[in-house]
Amino acid sequence: MLRVRYAIPSLLAILVFHTADAALSSGKNTARAVHAAAAAQHSTARARFPHGEQHHIYRKNVSAAEAWTPCHPDAYPPGAWVSRSGGKHGASSFGSHLYGTAKAQRFIWAHQHPRNCTAAKFLLYPPSPSGIGSILHHMGQALALAIQLNRVMVVAYSPDFPYYSKARCGVEVSFEACYFEPLSSCSWSDALDGVARRNMPSINSPSQVTDNNTKTVQFSGAFTAPDYHCQDDSVPPQLHALLRGGPIDWAKRHYWWRAQSVAYIVRPNSRTLAELAARKRRIYPGRLIRRSTLSVHVRHGDKHTETPPVPDQAYLARANEAISLVWQPRKTGKKGDSGIRRPSIFLSTEDPATVKIFTRQPQWDVSFTNVPRKPDANRSTLAYVAEIGGDEEMLNSLVNLDLALECDAWIGTLSSNWCRLIDELRATVRCKAHGTYLDAEQENPPQDLNW
């Protein structure tokens, strides 16, 4: 398990948890006493850690106060998927983000918006079909390659891509522009203007570009782990000085870049934002993410083909450990009800069996979206996407992502692209880098990420 550096001992957390749970069915005086005790425990924890907890990619000798980088939504480029309520915690009304986030976001924006597209050089990136989290992380690494080569990255028009929908996206619109703000002020058609695609050089590393005057090169093949995991090429060299001057662990610089790249890529356009709001009312009806809600993402499905599955009980155990830092006990507010609210979990998973297990836990108030799930763990993600429709899967996933980002603490597994996506966005544009993250899989998970 990856435990934050200043975590409250888990035994104390579990004692508070079970004491509060017992109070739910006890008398008025007991409920009030436990409410007061739990509130005092939470207050003590926050008094000890007024800046929250440092993110797991910071150096170990960096204090939480030193790691605190106040953020504000206006610091980001246009379209950033911010929350106007922010973190509302500690030293800034908008919380904190990973060191260097505002500078990195503005740098990427400037790079991707040249003054003159006719004079620009390009990296044309054809997206590779896979799960959504994997797609976004691959795009982020392609963006790093483009920046290193001083080329603008544009995504190729791919009408057969599983998340592309002609009815929704229109003709000759690259798939990411169907859901998000354009990656660039230039388009894939600018990259192909006057270029014979059959003669276009294909590359997957900087060394393969033999002529810097070539207008457009096309990404082909796959990124190799030695080049892009924990190596200098995993972060654009233009940002190395920024990183070396800050508190980020240099050995985890690639994780920092993954966070910066997806924060730039995942900027839902106005149409998508409107659709997400309407869809949220439909698939998460009558619910709001309350303060101190814990996000739990359980990745099962076909993940077992890459890594051994993590049992549901491991996630529940971590939830018990997190409670003293994230739960602020409150009365239910119902007339005649002297009890206290149960701590809240927002659960996201593709496994219907996991939903059943979590909702049977009487000590938790568990909520989840009413979306289709994939009960067959042996069925591939892409086969499932083909059945329900790529746009349907994308929009349902973004609603779940948005709800997870509204939470105040997170449990997941860094071996999952989707769990990392939650962790990356909450620590950047959602201004919650100070929040608690517990890993359900292993202590200090290695950073050799499986995309």
Secondary structure in CASP SS format (residue, H / E / C, confidence):
PFRMAT SS
TARGET T0000
AUTHOR 0000-0000-0000
METHOD secondary structure of the structure
MODEL  1
M C 1.00
L C 1.00
R C 1.00
V C 1.00
R C 1.00
Y C 1.00
A C 1.00
I C 1.00
P C 1.00
S H 1.00
L H 1.00
L H 1.00
A H 1.00
I H 1.00
L H 1.00
V H 1.00
F H 1.00
H H 1.00
T H 1.00
A H 1.00
D H 1.00
A H 1.00
A H 1.00
L C 1.00
S C 1.00
S C 1.00
G C 1.00
K H 1.00
N H 1.00
T H 1.00
A H 1.00
R H 1.00
A H 1.00
V H 1.00
H H 1.00
A H 1.00
A H 1.00
A H 1.00
A H 1.00
A H 1.00
Q H 1.00
H H 1.00
S H 1.00
T H 1.00
A H 1.00
R H 1.00
A H 1.00
R H 1.00
F C 1.00
P C 1.00
H C 1.00
G C 1.00
E C 1.00
Q C 1.00
H C 1.00
H C 1.00
I C 1.00
Y E 1.00
R C 1.00
K C 1.00
N C 1.00
V C 1.00
S C 1.00
A H 1.00
A H 1.00
E H 1.00
A H 1.00
W C 1.00
T C 1.00
P E 1.00
C C 1.00
H C 1.00
P H 1.00
D H 1.00
A H 1.00
Y C 1.00
P C 1.00
P C 1.00
G C 1.00
A C 1.00
W C 1.00
V C 1.00
S C 1.00
R C 1.00
S C 1.00
G C 1.00
G C 1.00
K C 1.00
H E 1.00
G C 1.00
A C 1.00
S E 1.00
S C 1.00
F C 1.00
G C 1.00
S E 1.00
H C 1.00
L C 1.00
Y C 1.00
G C 1.00
T H 1.00
A H 1.00
K H 1.00
A H 1.00
Q H 1.00
R H 1.00
F H 1.00
I H 1.00
W H 1.00
A H 1.00
H H 1.00
Q H 1.00
H C 1.00
P C 1.00
R C 1.00
N C 1.00
C H 1.00
T H 1.00
A H 1.00
A C 1.00
K C 1.00
F E 1.00
L E 1.00
L E 1.00
Y E 1.00
P C 1.00
P C 1.00
S C 1.00
P C 1.00
S C 1.00
G C 1.00
I H 1.00
G H 1.00
S H 1.00
I H 1.00
L H 1.00
H H 1.00
H H 1.00
M H 1.00
G H 1.00
Q H 1.00
A H 1.00
L H 1.00
A H 1.00
L H 1.00
A H 1.00
I H 1.00
Q H 1.00
L C 1.00
N C 1.00
R C 1.00
V E 1.00
M E 1.00
V E 1.00
V E 1.00
A C 1.00
Y C 1.00
S C 1.00
P C 1.00
D C 1.00
F C 1.00
P C 1.00
Y C 1.00
Y C 1.00
S C 1.00
K H 1.00
A H 1.00
R H 1.00
C H 1.00
G C 1.00
V C 1.00
E C 1.00
V C 1.00
S C 1.00
F H 1.00
E H 1.00
A H 1.00
C H 1.00
Y H 1.00
F E 1.00
E C 1.00
P C 1.00
L C 1.00
S C 1.00
S C 1.00
C C 1.00
S C 1.00
W H 1.00
S H 1.00
D H 1.00
A H 1.00
L H 1.00
D C 1.00
G C 1.00
V C 1.00
A C 1.00
R H 1.00
R H 1.00
N H 1.00
M C 1.00
P C 1.00
S E 1.00
I E 1.00
N C 1.00
S C 1.00
P H 1.00
S H 1.00
Q H 1.00
V C 1.00
T C 1.00
D C 1.00
N C 1.00
N C 1.00
T C 1.00
K C 1.00
T E 1.00
V E 1.00
Q E 1.00
F E 1.00
S C 1.00
G C 1.00
A C 1.00
F C 1.00
T C 1.00
A H 1.00
P H 1.00
D H 1.00
Y H 1.00
H C 1.00
C C 1.00
Q C 1.00
D H 1.00
D H 1.00
S H 1.00
V C 1.00
P C 1.00
P H 1.00
Q H 1.00
L H 1.00
H H 1.00
A H 1.00
L H 1.00
L H 1.00
R H 1.00
G C 1.00
G C 1.00
P C 1.00
I E 1.00
D C 1.00
W H 1.00
A H 1.00
K H 1.00
R H 1.00
H H 1.00
Y H 1.00
W H 1.00
W H 1.00
R H 1.00
A H 1.00
Q H 1.00
S H 1.00
V H 1.00
A H 1.00
Y H 1.00
I H 1.00
V C 1.00
R C 1.00
P E 1.00
N C 1.00
S H 1.00
R H 1.00
T H 1.00
L H 1.00
A H 1.00
E H 1.00
L H 1.00
A H 1.00
A H 1.00
R H 1.00
K H 1.00
R H 1.00
R H 1.00
I H 1.00
Y C 1.00
P C 1.00
G C 1.00
R C 1.00
L C 1.00
I C 1.00
R C 1.00
R C 1.00
S C 1.00
T C 1.00
L E 1.00
S E 1.00
V E 1.00
H E 1.00
V E 1.00
R C 1.00
H C 1.00
G H 1.00
D H 1.00
K H 1.00
H H 1.00
T H 1.00
E C 1.00
T C 1.00
P C 1.00
P C 1.00
V C 1.00
P C 1.00
D H 1.00
Q H 1.00
A H 1.00
Y H 1.00
L H 1.00
A H 1.00
R H 1.00
A H 1.00
N H 1.00
E H 1.00
A H 1.00
I H 1.00
S H 1.00
L H 1.00
V H 1.00
W C 1.00
Q C 1.00
P C 1.00
R C 1.00
K E 1.00
T C 1.00
G C 1.00
K C 1.00
K C 1.00
G C 1.00
D C 1.00
S C 1.00
G C 1.00
I E 1.00
R C 1.00
R C 1.00
P C 1.00
S E 1.00
I E 1.00
F E 1.00
L E 1.00
S E 1.00
T E 1.00
E C 1.00
D C 1.00
P H 1.00
A H 1.00
T H 1.00
V H 1.00
K H 1.00
I H 1.00
F H 1.00
T H 1.00
R C 1.00
Q C 1.00
P C 1.00
Q C 1.00
W C 1.00
D E 1.00
V E 1.00
S E 1.00
F C 1.00
T C 1.00
N C 1.00
V C 1.00
P C 1.00
R C 1.00
K C 1.00
P C 1.00
D C 1.00
A C 1.00
N C 1.00
R C 1.00
S C 1.00
T H 1.00
L H 1.00
A H 1.00
Y H 1.00
V H 1.00
A H 1.00
E H 1.00
I H 1.00
G C 1.00
G H 1.00
D H 1.00
E H 1.00
E H 1.00
M H 1.00
L H 1.00
N H 1.00
S H 1.00
L H 1.00
V H 1.00
N H 1.00
L H 1.00
D H 1.00
L H 1.00
A H 1.00
L H 1.00
E C 1.00
C C 1.00
D C 1.00
A E 1.00
W E 1.00
I E 1.00
G E 1.00
T C 1.00
L C 1.00
S C 1.00
S C 1.00
N H 1.00
W H 1.00
C H 1.00
R H 1.00
L H 1.00
I H 1.00
D H 1.00
E H 1.00
L H 1.00
R H 1.00
A C 1.00
T C 1.00
V C 1.00
R C 1.00
C C 1.00
K E 1.00
A C 1.00
H C 1.00
G C 1.00
T E 1.00
Y E 1.00
L E 1.00
D E 1.00
A C 1.00
E C 1.00
Q C 1.00
E C 1.00
N C 1.00
P C 1.00
P C 1.00
Q C 1.00
D C 1.00
L C 1.00
N C 1.00
W C 1.00
END
